[in-house]
Structure formats: C-alpha cells, structure tokens
Amino acid sequence: MAQTAINGENHPYASNHEQMHQRCLNPYRSKVTVVLGAQWGDEGKGKVVDMLATAADIVCRCQGGNNAGHTVVVNGKDFDFHLLPSGIINESCKSVIGNGVVIHLPGLFDELAKNEAKGLTNWQERLVISNRAHLVFDLHQQVDGLQEAEKGGKSLGTTKKGIGPCYSSKATRNGIRVSDLLGDFKVFSEKFEALANMYKRLFPNFEVDVTAELTRYRDYAERLRPLVQDTVSFLHSSLKEGKSVLVEGANAAMLDIDFGTYPYVTSSNCSIGGVITGLGLPPQTIGEVIGVVKAYTTRVGDGPFPTELHDEIGALLQKRGSEIGVTTQRVRRCGWLDLALLRYTAMVNGYTSLCVTKLDILDTLEEIKVAISYNLNGEKINYFPGSITDLGRVDVNYVTVPGWSKSTVTVREFNELPKEAQDYIRLIESDLGVPVRWIGVGKGRESIINVKD
C-alpha cells in the first residue's frame, strides 16, 4: 500500500484523525451549571440551587464541609443543609458529594436523619459520595477549638467544625480518605492512630479514645459503603450522556483561601477553580456560572468590611433579613451593597448571570447607598486590595439612590416592581456588565422573579 504524507487527502487515517480531533474539542453532550456565592456567604445559594435542581439530573457539592449552611423552604418547611447538596430535595436527581468536600460522617448521618423527619425521602437511592473525599473526625474539631483558643483575641472566628485542620491534614499528606475507611480496616486504624498521636504531641490538652472511635467508624464504614463510588468517572460519563449537572458552591468568593480576605477565609477554594479540582472536571465542561448576590452585604465573624453599618439601618437589615448564621447561629454584620467587591469576584469567577436575593429586605428604606469604588491614601483605586490592612483603611465612594418604600414580597414579574427597585437592579447589571436573571423577594420557592430578556 502506497504511503502518503500525514496530511494527505488519501491517507488511510486522515478521516479518523479529524473525527478524533472533533471529539477532543467537544466530547461532552452537556455543560455544567455552577452556582457561586458572590460576597461573604449567606447570599441564598441553596434557594437558587433548589430552583434550578428541578430541571437537573445531578446536583454536586465540590468543596467545603459542614461549615456551610444552606436553607431551602419547601411548602412552609425549612430544610437546613450543611454537607448535603440542596438539590437532594428534588427526588428526580442524584446528589454528589465530590472529592473536594471534607466529610464529617457523624454530622452527615445526623443531617440526613433531621431532614428525613421533615420529609426528605429516598435519599439512599440518590446520594453519591466520592471515594476520594477526605474525612473530618471529631479530633479535627477538637484541634480546631484548641487552635482558636491559642490565638486568643486574634482568633479567626472559625465554625470549629474541624474543616481547617482536615484540609491541613490533606495538604500535609496525613489525611484519611473515604477509600481508606472502606478498604483494609487495619490500615485505616493505623492511619487514624498515627493522626491521633501527632495531635497528642502537638497539643498537651488533646484527648481522644482511639479504641472507641475505631469501633464507631467500623459501623460508619458499613453505613457509608453503599453510597460511595468513583464520582469523577460518574460525572464524566453523565456529561457525555447529555445529563444536566448543577454544582452548588459552598461559602463564597470573599471567603476563598486565595482570593478572599485572607486570613479571615475558609480553608478551600470556593471560587470557580474549586469546582474544577473539587469534582475532577476539565474547564471546557463549565457552561453557566451564576453569581448569587444579596441585595445588601453581610458577613459572619471577623475581618474587614468596608460598607458595614453600625447604625439603626444596619440593625434594621439584620432584623428584617433574619441575619443569623445557619451553622454558627452568630449574628451577621450588615452593610450596603458593594459593587467594587462584586466587580472583583465577577472578574475571578466569570459570572454569566446573577441572582439578586433579599431585595424585599430593602422595601422600607427611603434611600439606599451603593458602594461604587474605594479610595486608598486619598486616591481612587481600580483594584480590590489584596491586603486586609489596606482594605481596612479604604474610604468608600457611594452613590445614593431612592428607595421604593413599598412591599415587593408578592411581586412575580420584573415590570411589576416599583420603578426605583427596577433601577436598583439595572444599576447592578450595568456596573458589573452581567445580566440579572432572577430576583428573590421572599423566603419560599415561589418568591422568585424570573427576569425576562
């Protein structure tokens, strides 16, 4: 058989090569939709995920642990999720806890039991857990508290759920994964004892009953086993089959360990990069990236907060918005909407659309301020400060816009909102260059305005 150049028309492999090239360019029949918090958390991501999950085949968590707190209200019942994806309420889709999540098994099974009591059913058939996910033990939680106590007045205000110590174990390669628990239990026991002994050396007040813990985890292993599989292969196969995949980010962009207000951040990447590494997805699978924005700004715990309000308006937002942390039960600090901050998180995450939540909390205000930029050392800056010292010293430039002084709670169409409320939404859109697709005006599933193009 005569040989031809590799790019020759008659080369026997030329057509196969082209087909293979096309398959590599687009091997997936569907794209992943991602929901991310755009501020310091508590934006209402769970509600958005619950709304989108009605049309999803799979809903995933990609990072964080039971330090997250997402509330979904269905038929007047509040479902609180910490480890479980909020989409587990949808009985027609599977819920995936990915490799980037750190799992506290006692907390997971307790969360399942509590939500079962509220009406969650058939979760055993729909919950899938990665064999690569790391385990948070009670000893991690104990260490979390000991580390915070050592910092004294300079503590970071963590949730004390053991998330940081678990991610530290993962990074220093003495962490323990789900696959370890489900493998040779003797090997798991040796790893657990080594981890406990390390903490005993580091912390004089550390105590753990290794034998009791191993007995408990032998039972957890059998309860967990039917739920575990290789989620990387599962998700890739699902996308190639054209399944609809939705990813629920935990925490938020300003709590990201790289891009947030370090060190007052969480221990994982809760921006778009964490979706890719936390589920084993290549970048070309990412489609829509939805940023969830509260109509004002809140944060829990310490750290700089340029638009924070220490007056009666801040108190009003806290009260009307019921701003108490689902996980920590701490009162959230409240302030004006910060567009300088949102421009930064939009740059990092590449939002394709926004959902603005809790617009109704602003209903009683006669006028509203919006932060549009910062000054540092007397000069306007066009970047978000990477230093918390600098961020704590910025002067905020505001615009003041009229409020609408009427209830929006029953509104379901954008054009039925008061003109001032419409203008507020358009201000956000025009400044960020990202369209607002949904607006939340209440707690329930039904309290969403779908903004028409």
Wavefront OBJ file of the C-alpha trace (Angstrom):
o trace
v 0.000 0.000 0.000
v 1.475 3.329 -1.051
v 2.320 5.739 1.741
v 1.235 9.387 1.626
v 2.059 12.452 3.691
v 0.295 12.565 7.083
v -1.840 15.466 5.893
v -2.536 13.922 2.514
v -6.121 13.581 1.366
v -5.839 9.863 0.762
v -4.058 8.938 3.964
v -5.966 5.982 5.495
v -6.007 7.627 8.917
v -6.819 11.192 7.844
v -10.598 10.957 8.364
v -10.183 9.130 11.676
v -7.735 11.778 12.817
v -10.230 14.550 12.037
v -13.047 12.717 13.848
v -10.822 12.206 16.861
v -9.890 15.916 16.815
v -13.574 16.899 16.827
v -14.323 14.512 19.691
v -11.463 16.023 21.718
v -12.791 19.522 21.096
v -16.260 18.596 22.332
v -16.530 15.139 23.906
v -19.437 16.194 26.144
v -23.080 16.494 25.167
v -23.906 18.858 28.038
v -22.322 21.617 30.118
v -22.144 22.135 33.869
v -24.093 24.966 35.509
v -22.379 26.446 38.573
v -23.916 28.470 41.408
v -21.426 30.523 43.454
v -21.704 32.977 46.332
v -20.503 36.401 45.172
v -19.897 38.059 48.564
v -19.037 36.690 52.043
v -21.586 33.893 52.044
v -25.210 33.590 53.139
v -26.403 35.023 49.826
v -29.147 32.413 49.359
v -27.340 29.885 47.147
v -29.419 26.999 48.497
v -32.633 28.589 47.320
v -31.203 29.177 43.837
v -29.921 25.597 43.642
v -33.290 24.274 44.779
v -34.966 26.269 41.990
v -32.544 25.049 39.300
v -32.447 21.474 40.607
v -35.997 20.869 39.409
v -34.532 20.607 35.897
v -31.227 18.926 36.841
v -30.222 15.277 36.697
v -27.303 15.683 39.128
v -26.519 18.272 41.816
v -22.991 18.406 43.262
v -21.046 19.835 46.170
v -17.406 20.432 45.238
v -15.670 21.876 48.347
v -16.058 22.826 51.996
v -17.730 20.707 54.617
v -20.432 21.035 57.230
v -19.237 24.587 57.884
v -21.639 25.524 55.086
v -25.261 26.355 55.847
v -27.899 26.440 53.104
v -31.610 26.813 53.815
v -34.347 25.725 51.441
v -38.011 26.441 52.194
v -40.492 23.996 50.637
v -44.208 24.107 51.435
v -43.502 26.179 54.514
v -40.866 23.749 55.863
v -37.274 24.869 56.388
v -34.684 22.315 55.279
v -31.176 23.114 56.551
v -28.249 21.605 54.680
v -24.613 21.663 55.759
v -22.986 18.784 53.865
v -25.790 17.635 51.611
v -26.322 19.389 48.276
v -29.514 21.459 48.478
v -30.758 19.681 45.360
v -31.345 16.498 47.329
v -34.885 17.767 47.877
v -35.536 17.029 44.189
v -36.434 13.338 44.048
v -35.713 13.084 40.334
v -31.997 13.887 40.567
v -28.885 12.450 42.167
v -26.784 14.386 44.680
v -22.990 14.116 44.570
v -20.548 14.958 47.361
v -17.329 15.401 45.411
v -13.676 14.686 46.135
v -13.006 18.289 47.199
v -15.503 18.110 50.075
v -14.370 17.140 53.589
v -16.946 14.925 55.297
v -17.785 14.619 58.987
v -19.693 11.324 58.994
v -21.490 11.824 62.341
v -22.666 15.209 61.048
v -23.714 13.742 57.691
v -25.880 10.997 59.151
v -27.348 13.378 61.732
v -28.217 15.831 58.933
v -29.878 13.072 56.937
v -31.948 11.985 59.954
v -33.106 15.538 60.714
v -34.155 16.188 57.133
v -35.833 12.786 56.895
v -38.002 13.872 59.826
v -39.032 16.920 57.765
v -39.987 14.880 54.725
v -36.779 14.008 52.837
v -37.278 10.567 51.255
v -35.412 8.018 49.143
v -32.051 9.706 49.680
v -30.310 6.304 49.823
v -31.003 5.845 46.112
v -29.876 9.337 45.143
v -26.840 10.253 47.268
v -23.397 9.553 45.758
v -20.190 10.169 47.730
v -16.673 10.352 46.302
v -14.190 7.720 47.412
v -11.524 10.440 47.242
v -13.195 12.822 49.711
v -11.328 13.371 52.989
v -12.840 12.618 56.379
v -13.282 15.149 59.181
v -13.003 13.441 62.552
v -14.087 14.673 65.964
v -10.385 15.042 66.731
v -10.147 17.612 63.912
v -12.963 19.561 65.561
v -11.196 19.392 68.914
v -7.993 20.675 67.322
v -9.963 23.476 65.620
v -11.111 24.685 69.030
v -7.634 24.348 70.561
v -6.055 26.335 67.721
v -8.640 29.107 68.065
v -8.065 29.222 71.831
v -4.305 29.560 71.280
v -4.898 32.632 69.092
v -6.842 34.314 71.888
v -8.038 37.755 70.815
v -6.624 37.180 67.320
v -8.821 34.165 66.555
v -10.247 33.874 63.039
v -13.781 33.074 64.188
v -13.948 29.652 62.505
v -17.039 27.472 62.798
v -14.968 24.967 64.841
v -16.268 22.193 62.594
v -12.746 20.859 62.012
v -12.652 21.960 58.384
v -9.318 23.805 58.558
v -7.468 21.028 60.423
v -8.873 18.446 57.994
v -7.694 20.396 54.950
v -4.347 20.819 56.736
v -4.145 17.031 57.149
v -4.923 16.678 53.456
v -2.166 19.136 52.480
v 0.439 17.548 54.766
v -0.486 14.096 53.423
v -1.564 12.514 56.688
v -5.269 12.905 55.933
v -7.634 9.960 55.695
v -9.990 9.484 52.755
v -13.287 7.671 52.325
v -11.467 4.982 50.341
v -9.204 4.354 53.355
v -12.213 3.759 55.588
v -13.802 1.338 53.122
v -10.559 -0.537 52.424
v -8.451 -2.628 54.809
v -9.716 -1.590 58.244
v -6.380 -2.493 59.834
v -4.636 0.043 57.589
v -7.330 2.623 58.355
v -6.835 2.012 62.090
v -3.086 2.535 61.799
v -3.571 5.814 59.930
v -6.133 7.046 62.450
v -3.901 6.191 65.398
v -0.934 7.955 63.755
v -3.060 11.066 63.238
v -4.231 10.996 66.853
v -0.678 10.543 68.143
v 0.511 13.520 66.095
v -2.107 15.764 67.715
v -1.232 14.408 71.161
v 2.329 15.559 70.591
v 1.232 18.990 69.382
v -1.461 19.811 71.952
v -0.997 18.989 75.663
v -4.761 19.192 76.304
v -5.732 16.958 73.388
v -7.640 13.797 74.316
v -9.086 11.009 72.198
v -10.278 7.461 72.887
v -8.834 5.754 69.816
v -10.460 2.384 70.518
v -13.933 3.900 70.879
v -13.513 5.970 67.724
v -12.411 2.955 65.688
v -15.421 0.976 66.920
v -17.682 3.834 65.838
v -16.050 4.123 62.412
v -16.316 0.398 61.726
v -20.085 0.924 61.895
v -19.921 4.114 59.798
v -17.990 2.226 57.114
v -20.854 -0.196 56.551
v -23.468 2.568 56.522
v -21.382 4.559 54.061
v -20.327 1.786 51.698
v -23.493 1.624 49.516
v -23.265 5.364 48.819
v -19.647 5.526 47.624
v -18.289 5.363 44.094
v -15.761 6.997 41.781
v -17.551 10.299 41.216
v -15.022 11.514 38.626
v -15.948 8.711 36.215
v -19.620 9.032 37.147
v -19.732 12.752 36.271
v -17.748 12.402 33.035
v -19.994 9.577 31.844
v -23.070 11.587 32.777
v -21.912 14.638 30.801
v -21.124 12.507 27.764
v -24.652 11.108 28.006
v -26.050 14.640 27.989
v -27.146 14.689 31.640
v -27.795 18.077 33.265
v -25.238 18.743 36.033
v -25.593 21.536 38.584
v -22.819 22.489 41.025
v -23.543 24.192 44.331
v -20.619 26.183 45.699
v -20.304 26.426 49.471
v -19.121 29.546 51.337
v -18.412 32.368 48.854
v -15.820 34.179 46.744
v -14.688 36.538 49.512
v -14.044 33.522 51.752
v -11.862 31.781 49.151
v -8.477 30.852 50.609
v -6.656 32.512 47.683
v -8.950 35.351 46.642
v -10.804 36.189 49.850
v -9.899 38.458 52.761
v -7.074 36.216 53.967
v -6.656 35.043 56.716
v -10.355 35.632 57.506
v -11.354 32.997 54.966
v -12.363 29.361 54.790
v -9.865 26.569 54.044
v -10.926 25.733 50.498
v -11.225 27.335 47.072
v -14.861 28.394 46.841
v -14.427 30.193 43.527
v -14.676 28.640 40.060
v -11.303 26.862 40.361
v -12.594 24.812 43.274
v -15.375 23.459 41.075
v -12.852 22.037 38.625
v -10.487 20.493 41.181
v -13.238 19.508 43.615
v -15.069 17.363 41.070
v -12.376 16.425 38.558
v -13.929 18.387 35.697
v -11.987 19.927 32.792
v -12.581 23.653 32.148
v -14.430 23.089 28.866
v -17.293 21.412 30.740
v -18.197 24.658 32.546
v -21.178 26.436 30.993
v -23.254 28.892 33.024
v -21.672 30.472 36.124
v -24.375 32.062 38.249
v -23.281 34.548 40.903
v -25.670 34.878 43.837
v -25.724 38.423 45.221
v -27.567 39.568 48.316
v -29.196 42.977 47.728
v -27.024 44.302 50.565
v -23.843 42.870 52.102
v -23.335 40.668 55.152
v -20.522 38.717 56.721
v -20.135 36.465 59.753
v -17.145 36.749 62.066
v -14.132 38.993 61.950
v -12.344 40.653 59.064
v -12.543 43.941 57.135
v -15.957 45.019 55.842
v -15.785 48.408 54.052
v -19.546 49.083 53.804
v -20.520 47.812 57.262
v -23.259 49.780 59.019
v -23.079 50.371 62.764
v -26.279 52.403 62.948
v -30.030 51.846 63.016
v -30.073 50.912 59.312
v -27.598 48.091 59.946
v -29.807 46.910 62.818
v -32.872 47.130 60.571
v -31.249 44.990 57.868
v -30.197 42.447 60.485
v -33.706 42.224 61.914
v -35.695 42.276 58.659
v -33.273 39.881 56.982
v -33.121 37.477 59.970
v -29.365 37.657 59.614
v -28.266 34.834 61.902
v -25.884 32.157 60.648
v -27.445 28.745 59.925
v -24.299 26.926 61.055
v -22.839 29.274 63.680
v -26.006 30.967 64.997
v -23.946 34.154 65.101
v -25.496 37.488 64.158
v -24.301 38.601 60.746
v -22.760 42.035 60.271
v -24.731 44.085 57.726
v -23.817 46.846 55.274
v -24.616 48.457 51.951
v -24.212 46.661 48.622
v -20.579 46.847 47.464
v -20.116 46.968 43.692
v -16.330 47.336 43.992
v -16.266 43.960 45.741
v -18.653 42.403 43.217
v -16.593 43.587 40.246
v -13.632 41.757 41.784
v -15.477 38.458 42.349
v -17.038 38.700 38.875
v -13.519 39.032 37.443
v -12.321 35.930 39.306
v -15.378 33.759 38.621
v -16.597 34.939 35.219
v -20.281 35.142 36.081
v -22.562 34.703 33.095
v -25.642 35.789 35.050
v -26.704 36.916 38.522
v -29.421 36.157 41.018
v -30.088 39.065 43.390
v -31.663 37.821 46.618
v -33.457 39.503 49.529
v -34.459 42.573 47.569
v -37.555 42.751 49.770
v -35.435 43.467 52.861
v -34.794 46.948 51.428
v -38.529 47.652 50.989
v -38.849 50.070 53.919
v -35.861 52.303 53.124
v -36.460 55.794 51.711
v -32.975 55.921 50.207
v -30.239 53.385 49.639
v -26.490 53.752 49.307
v -24.381 51.666 46.950
v -20.580 51.466 47.107
v -19.068 52.063 43.680
v -15.342 52.424 44.381
v -12.639 52.808 47.048
v -10.050 55.435 47.823
v -6.763 54.393 49.396
v -4.340 57.006 50.715
v -6.529 59.707 49.222
v -6.554 58.266 45.688
v -9.190 56.237 43.883
v -8.030 52.659 43.196
v -9.142 50.425 40.333
v -8.362 47.098 42.041
v -9.537 45.200 45.093
v -6.885 45.356 47.836
v -5.085 42.081 48.475
v -4.029 43.232 51.943
v -6.611 43.237 54.746
v -4.698 46.164 56.248
v -5.289 48.187 53.091
v -8.891 47.012 52.813
v -9.488 48.105 56.396
v -8.214 51.618 55.545
v -10.157 52.312 52.365
v -12.637 55.175 52.101
v -15.769 54.120 50.263
v -17.288 56.174 47.459
v -21.076 55.821 47.411
v -23.950 56.765 45.181
v -27.306 57.337 46.851
v -30.408 56.096 45.073
v -34.065 56.466 46.042
v -35.771 53.592 47.843
v -39.238 52.367 46.904
v -40.939 52.306 50.337
v -43.438 49.621 49.356
v -43.591 45.851 49.641
v -42.183 43.693 46.845
v -42.979 40.373 48.528
v -45.938 39.475 46.305
v -44.351 40.671 43.044
v -43.632 37.942 40.464
v -42.885 39.979 37.323
v -39.981 42.380 36.886
v -42.124 45.115 35.347
v -44.402 44.997 38.394
v -41.559 46.032 40.709
v -41.537 49.689 41.761
v -39.528 51.742 39.276
v -36.896 52.507 41.937
v -36.411 48.768 42.561
v -36.051 48.162 38.819
v -33.462 50.940 38.667
v -31.562 49.353 41.570
v -31.328 46.076 39.647
v -30.303 47.853 36.442
v -27.564 49.689 38.356
v -26.092 46.347 39.414
v -26.318 44.972 35.876
v -24.784 47.978 34.169
v -21.915 48.306 36.641
v -20.925 44.627 36.537
v -21.775 44.036 32.890
v -23.609 40.849 33.871
v -27.369 40.291 33.408
v -29.621 39.692 36.411
v -31.791 36.660 35.596
v -33.546 36.147 38.913
v -34.579 38.284 41.871
v -35.530 36.915 45.273
v -38.291 38.724 47.167
v -39.093 36.251 49.952
v -38.122 33.005 51.647
v -40.107 30.417 49.730
v -39.515 28.596 46.462
v -42.203 30.659 44.820
v -40.690 34.017 45.821
v -38.516 34.364 42.721
v -38.904 36.838 39.886
v -37.680 35.428 36.591
v -36.323 38.439 34.679
v -37.237 38.205 31.033
v -34.703 39.250 28.395
l 1 2 3 4 5 6 7 8 9 10 11 12 13 14 15 16 17 18 19 20 21 22 23 24 25 26 27 28 29 30 31 32 33 34 35 36 37 38 39 40 41 42 43 44 45 46 47 48 49 50 51 52 53 54 55 56 57 58 59 60 61 62 63 64 65 66 67 68 69 70 71 72 73 74 75 76 77 78 79 80 81 82 83 84 85 86 87 88 89 90 91 92 93 94 95 96 97 98 99 100 101 102 103 104 105 106 107 108 109 110 111 112 113 114 115 116 117 118 119 120 121 122 123 124 125 126 127 128 129 130 131 132 133 134 135 136 137 138 139 140 141 142 143 144 145 146 147 148 149 150 151 152 153 154 155 156 157 158 159 160 161 162 163 164 165 166 167 168 169 170 171 172 173 174 175 176 177 178 179 180 181 182 183 184 185 186 187 188 189 190 191 192 193 194 195 196 197 198 199 200 201 202 203 204 205 206 207 208 209 210 211 212 213 214 215 216 217 218 219 220 221 222 223 224 225 226 227 228 229 230 231 232 233 234 235 236 237 238 239 240 241 242 243 244 245 246 247 248 249 250 251 252 253 254 255 256 257 258 259 260 261 262 263 264 265 266 267 268 269 270 271 272 273 274 275 276 277 278 279 280 281 282 283 284 285 286 287 288 289 290 291 292 293 294 295 296 297 298 299 300 301 302 303 304 305 306 307 308 309 310 311 312 313 314 315 316 317 318 319 320 321 322 323 324 325 326 327 328 329 330 331 332 333 334 335 336 337 338 339 340 341 342 343 344 345 346 347 348 349 350 351 352 353 354 355 356 357 358 359 360 361 362 363 364 365 366 367 368 369 370 371 372 373 374 375 376 377 378 379 380 381 382 383 384 385 386 387 388 389 390 391 392 393 394 395 396 397 398 399 400 401 402 403 404 405 406 407 408 409 410 411 412 413 414 415 416 417 418 419 420 421 422 423 424 425 426 427 428 429 430 431 432 433 434 435 436 437 438 439 440 441 442 443 444 445 446 447 448 449 450 451 452 453
